Amino acid sequence: MLHGNSIRILTGNSHPELAQAVVERLNVRLTPCTVKKFSNGEINVKIAESVRDEDVFIIQSGCSDVNDNLMELLILISACKGASARRITAVIPCFPYARMDKKDKSRAPITAKLVANMLAVAGCDHVITMDLHASQIQGFFDFPVDNLYSEPLMISYIKQHIEGWKNSIIVSPDAGGTKRVTAIADKLGVEFALIHRERSKKPNSAPEKVEVLVAILIDDMIDTGATLALAAPLLKEKGASKVYALISHGLLSETNMSMIQELPIERLVVTNTIPQQQHTDGCSKLITMDVSPTIAESIRRTHNGESISLLFGDWAEGAGVNGY
């Protein structure tokens, strides 16, 4: 399958289950390495096999202990760089600090840019990520960034698991997701709508009439669950027969899962860019979509010098996916 220099896949402690799923699909094995902490909290990395002149991919997501996971990634990159790896690709399914992508008030940091700088200094040559909060983050890097998309997975889920999807409306809970929902609505051949939110965080408008329609909320991230808690009852109030929520990154770090269970939604569907086991145990409405096939194929194509944009077809047009 692979040619030239061989492929090496490493992972830290952020999401070993996803890394294992990826290597199984590629029919390779994880390169053994140890990532642990000293008693004072410092991170120690030991890579058990040579990576000299190898094509190295480090799978590490920005989940719960985001600062520790980011530091693990940086140290792993630096270790591989010092061990003379030919190319180092950071595979970051959920990019850390992606919400801090602009200076929205005085003295606010652009932390996503800082993360990009740290990756470069550590020795990273390439980044593969998924559903960036803002596509301009790719411009923070001076080396290639491939932004993968979960929308094809969402469309597949809608067609296979949502009864009556042909009589549905795709809804964005805020203006930032307009491009995403219009693209999905066009692919499905259905209508779309936008919920407008004022600074008070209370929605003051929604589709005037969604009676008898299935409402499908689409967003890139859920953390506290506050947006979903506002939007779902509003859609039911407007007459939606059923409400589903499809979210790319299920952070759920401050979400009371019993609150999700009580919301007037049929399902909350998230990807496994972040581990969800602790959340699914407490919420029967939470469903996980597997992104390991997409990540595995992007790694294979990157290693073999093939185009990644072909994975997504129309999704990649004008959306910042780099093909090689």
C-alpha positions as CSV (number, residue, x, y, z in Angstrom):
1,M,0.0,0.0,0.0
2,L,2.8,2.4,0.9
3,H,5.9,3.3,-1.1
4,G,9.2,4.9,-0.6
5,N,9.9,5.7,3.1
6,S,7.5,3.8,5.3
7,I,4.8,5.3,7.4
8,R,4.9,5.7,11.2
9,I,1.8,6.6,13.3
10,L,2.2,7.7,16.8
11,T,-0.3,8.9,19.4
12,G,-0.4,10.6,22.8
13,N,-3.0,10.1,25.5
14,S,-5.8,12.3,24.0
15,H,-7.7,9.7,22.0
16,P,-5.9,6.3,21.7
17,E,-9.2,4.6,20.5
18,L,-9.4,6.8,17.4
19,A,-5.7,6.2,16.7
20,Q,-6.2,2.5,17.0
21,A,-9.1,2.6,14.6
22,V,-7.1,4.5,12.1
23,V,-4.1,2.2,12.1
24,E,-6.4,-0.8,11.7
25,R,-7.9,0.7,8.6
26,L,-4.5,1.4,7.2
27,N,-3.3,-2.1,8.1
28,V,-0.3,-0.8,9.9
29,R,0.6,-0.7,13.6
30,L,1.0,2.1,16.1
31,T,4.7,2.9,16.7
32,P,5.2,2.2,20.4
33,C,5.9,5.2,22.5
34,T,5.4,6.2,26.1
35,V,3.9,9.5,27.1
36,K,3.6,10.0,30.8
37,K,4.0,12.7,33.5
38,F,6.6,13.2,36.1
39,S,5.3,13.9,39.6
40,N,5.6,17.7,39.1
41,G,3.4,17.5,35.9
42,E,6.2,17.7,33.3
43,I,5.6,15.4,30.3
44,N,8.1,12.7,29.4
45,V,8.1,11.1,25.9
46,K,10.0,8.0,24.8
47,I,9.7,6.6,21.3
48,A,10.6,2.9,21.3
49,E,11.6,2.6,17.6
50,S,13.6,4.5,15.1
51,V,11.7,7.1,12.9
52,R,14.8,8.2,11.0
53,D,13.8,9.2,7.4
54,E,10.2,8.0,8.0
55,D,6.9,9.7,7.2
56,V,5.5,10.3,10.6
57,F,1.9,11.0,11.5
58,I,1.0,12.0,15.1
59,I,-2.7,11.6,16.0
60,Q,-3.6,13.9,18.9
61,S,-6.9,15.7,19.4
62,G,-7.7,18.8,21.4
63,C,-10.0,17.3,23.9
64,S,-10.7,17.5,27.6
65,D,-7.2,18.1,29.0
66,V,-6.5,20.4,26.1
67,N,-3.3,22.0,27.4
68,D,-1.7,18.7,28.4
69,N,-2.7,17.2,25.1
70,L,-1.3,20.1,23.2
71,M,2.0,19.9,25.1
72,E,2.2,16.2,24.4
73,L,1.8,16.8,20.7
74,L,4.5,19.5,20.7
75,I,6.9,17.3,22.5
76,L,6.2,14.3,20.3
77,I,6.8,16.5,17.2
78,S,10.1,17.8,18.7
79,A,11.2,14.2,19.6
80,C,10.5,13.0,16.0
81,K,12.3,16.1,14.5
82,G,15.3,15.4,16.7
83,A,15.2,11.8,15.6
84,S,15.6,12.8,11.9
85,A,12.1,12.0,10.7
86,R,11.7,12.9,7.0
87,R,8.3,14.6,7.4
88,I,6.1,15.2,10.5
89,T,2.3,15.6,10.1
90,A,0.2,16.5,13.1
91,V,-3.2,14.9,12.7
92,I,-5.4,17.0,15.0
93,P,-9.1,15.9,14.6
94,C,-10.3,18.8,16.9
95,F,-8.0,21.8,16.7
96,P,-7.3,23.4,20.1
97,Y,-8.1,27.0,20.7
98,A,-9.9,27.2,17.3
99,R,-12.6,29.5,18.8
100,M,-9.9,32.1,19.5
101,D,-9.3,32.9,15.9
102,K,-9.7,36.6,15.8
103,K,-9.3,39.7,18.0
104,D,-12.9,40.4,18.8
105,K,-12.3,42.9,21.6
106,S,-9.4,45.0,23.0
107,R,-6.4,43.1,24.3
108,A,-7.9,39.7,23.2
109,P,-5.3,37.1,22.2
110,I,-5.5,35.3,18.8
111,T,-4.6,32.0,20.5
112,A,-5.2,29.8,17.4
113,K,-2.3,31.7,15.7
114,L,-0.1,31.1,18.8
115,V,-0.9,27.3,18.5
116,A,0.1,27.4,14.8
117,N,3.4,29.1,15.7
118,M,4.2,26.5,18.4
119,L,3.5,23.7,16.0
120,A,5.9,25.3,13.5
121,V,8.6,25.9,16.1
122,A,8.3,22.3,17.3
123,G,9.1,21.0,13.8
124,C,5.8,20.2,12.3
125,D,5.7,20.1,8.4
126,H,2.0,19.5,7.8
127,V,-1.3,19.6,9.6
128,I,-4.4,17.5,9.0
129,T,-7.5,18.6,11.0
130,M,-11.3,18.4,10.7
131,D,-14.0,21.0,10.6
132,L,-12.0,24.1,11.7
133,H,-14.1,26.6,13.6
134,A,-13.0,29.2,11.1
135,S,-11.3,28.5,7.8
136,Q,-9.0,31.5,8.1
137,I,-7.0,29.5,10.7
138,Q,-5.3,27.8,7.7
139,G,-3.8,31.1,6.9
140,F,-2.0,31.1,10.3
141,F,0.4,28.4,9.0
142,D,3.3,28.7,6.6
143,F,3.1,25.0,5.7
144,P,0.2,22.9,4.2
145,V,-3.0,22.5,6.2
146,D,-5.7,20.0,5.1
147,N,-9.1,20.7,6.6
148,L,-11.3,17.6,6.4
149,Y,-15.1,17.7,6.4
150,S,-17.7,15.8,8.4
151,E,-20.6,17.0,6.2
152,P,-20.6,14.0,3.9
153,L,-20.9,11.8,7.1
154,M,-23.8,14.0,8.3
155,I,-25.6,13.7,4.9
156,S,-25.1,9.9,5.0
157,Y,-26.5,9.8,8.5
158,I,-29.5,12.0,7.6
159,K,-30.4,9.8,4.6
160,Q,-30.0,6.5,6.5
161,H,-31.3,7.3,10.0
162,I,-33.7,10.3,9.9
163,E,-37.2,9.2,8.8
164,G,-38.9,11.9,6.7
165,W,-35.7,13.8,5.9
166,K,-37.0,14.7,2.5
167,N,-39.6,16.8,4.3
168,S,-37.0,18.5,6.6
169,I,-35.4,21.9,7.1
170,I,-31.7,22.3,7.9
171,V,-31.1,24.9,10.6
172,S,-28.1,26.9,11.7
173,P,-28.2,28.1,15.4
174,D,-26.2,31.2,14.5
175,A,-25.0,33.2,11.5
176,G,-21.5,31.6,11.6
177,G,-22.8,28.3,10.3
178,T,-24.8,29.7,7.4
179,K,-22.3,28.4,4.7
180,R,-22.4,24.9,6.3
181,V,-26.1,24.5,6.4
182,T,-26.8,26.0,3.0
183,A,-24.3,23.5,1.5
184,I,-25.9,20.5,3.3
185,A,-29.4,21.7,2.4
186,D,-28.4,22.0,-1.3
187,K,-27.0,18.5,-1.3
188,L,-30.2,17.2,0.2
189,G,-32.5,19.3,-1.9
190,V,-34.3,20.8,1.2
191,E,-34.8,24.2,2.7
192,F,-32.6,25.9,5.3
193,A,-33.1,28.4,8.0
194,L,-31.1,30.6,10.5
195,I,-31.8,31.3,14.1
196,H,-30.6,34.9,14.9
197,R,-29.2,35.6,18.3
198,E,-28.7,39.0,19.9
199,R,-25.9,39.8,22.4
200,S,-28.3,38.8,25.1
201,K,-27.8,35.2,23.8
202,K,-31.6,34.9,23.5
203,P,-32.8,33.9,20.0
204,N,-35.1,36.7,18.7
205,S,-36.1,35.1,15.4
206,A,-36.3,31.7,13.8
207,P,-38.1,30.3,10.8
208,E,-41.6,31.6,10.8
209,K,-43.1,28.3,10.1
210,V,-41.6,24.8,10.3
211,E,-44.9,22.9,10.8
212,V,-44.8,19.2,10.0
213,L,-41.2,19.5,9.0
214,V,-38.3,17.6,10.6
215,A,-35.8,20.3,11.9
216,I,-32.1,19.3,11.7
217,L,-29.8,21.6,13.6
218,I,-26.2,21.6,12.2
219,D,-23.2,23.1,14.1
220,D,-19.5,22.6,14.3
221,M,-19.1,22.4,18.1
222,I,-21.1,21.9,21.3
223,D,-19.5,22.6,24.6
224,T,-21.9,23.9,27.3
225,G,-25.1,22.9,25.4
226,A,-26.6,26.3,25.9
227,T,-27.2,27.0,22.2
228,L,-28.9,23.7,21.7
229,A,-31.0,24.3,24.9
230,L,-32.2,27.6,23.4
231,A,-32.7,26.4,19.8
232,A,-34.4,23.0,20.2
233,P,-37.5,24.3,22.2
234,L,-37.8,27.3,19.8
235,L,-38.0,25.0,16.8
236,K,-40.6,22.8,18.6
237,E,-42.6,26.0,19.5
238,K,-42.5,26.9,15.8
239,G,-44.1,23.6,14.9
240,A,-41.3,21.2,14.1
241,S,-42.5,17.6,14.3
242,K,-39.1,16.4,15.4
243,V,-35.7,18.0,16.1
244,Y,-32.3,16.4,15.5
245,A,-28.9,18.0,16.2
246,L,-25.8,17.0,14.2
247,I,-22.6,18.5,15.6
248,S,-19.0,18.0,14.4
249,H,-17.1,18.3,17.7
250,G,-18.8,17.1,20.8
251,L,-16.7,18.8,23.5
252,L,-19.5,18.6,26.1
253,S,-17.0,19.7,28.7
254,E,-19.6,21.8,30.7
255,T,-22.7,20.0,29.5
256,N,-25.1,18.4,31.9
257,M,-26.0,15.3,30.0
258,S,-29.3,14.9,31.9
259,M,-30.3,18.2,30.5
260,I,-29.6,16.9,26.9
261,Q,-31.7,13.9,27.8
262,E,-34.6,16.1,28.7
263,L,-34.4,18.4,25.7
264,P,-37.1,18.0,23.0
265,I,-34.7,16.4,20.5
266,E,-34.7,12.9,19.1
267,R,-30.9,12.5,18.8
268,L,-27.7,14.5,19.4
269,V,-25.3,13.2,16.8
270,V,-21.6,14.0,17.2
271,T,-18.3,12.7,15.6
272,N,-15.7,10.8,17.6
273,T,-13.0,13.5,17.0
274,I,-13.3,13.6,20.8
275,P,-13.8,10.5,23.1
276,Q,-17.5,10.2,23.9
277,Q,-17.7,7.1,26.1
278,Q,-18.1,9.1,29.3
279,H,-21.0,11.0,27.7
280,T,-22.8,8.2,26.0
281,D,-23.0,6.3,29.3
282,G,-25.3,9.0,30.7
283,C,-27.4,10.0,27.7
284,S,-29.2,7.6,25.4
285,K,-29.9,10.4,22.9
286,L,-26.2,10.8,22.1
287,I,-25.0,9.0,19.0
288,T,-21.4,8.9,17.6
289,M,-20.3,9.0,14.0
290,D,-16.9,7.4,13.2
291,V,-14.4,9.6,11.4
292,S,-11.6,7.1,11.4
293,P,-12.2,6.1,7.7
294,T,-11.9,9.7,6.6
295,I,-8.7,10.3,8.7
296,A,-7.1,7.0,7.6
297,E,-7.8,7.8,3.9
298,S,-6.4,11.3,4.3
299,I,-3.2,9.9,5.8
300,R,-2.9,7.3,3.0
301,R,-3.3,9.9,0.3
302,T,-0.9,12.3,2.0
303,H,1.8,9.6,2.3
304,N,1.3,8.5,-1.4
305,G,1.2,12.1,-2.7
306,E,-2.5,11.9,-3.8
307,S,-5.1,14.6,-3.7
308,I,-7.1,14.9,-0.5
309,S,-9.7,17.3,-2.1
310,L,-11.0,14.4,-4.2
311,L,-12.2,12.8,-0.9
312,F,-14.9,15.5,-0.7
313,G,-15.6,16.5,-4.3
314,D,-17.8,19.7,-4.2
315,W,-17.1,20.2,-0.5
316,A,-13.5,21.1,-1.2
317,E,-14.3,23.8,-3.8
318,G,-13.5,27.1,-2.3
319,A,-13.4,25.7,1.2
320,G,-9.7,25.6,1.8
321,V,-8.8,21.9,1.2
322,N,-5.3,21.6,-0.3
323,G,-4.8,18.8,-2.8
324,Y,-1.3,17.4,-3.5
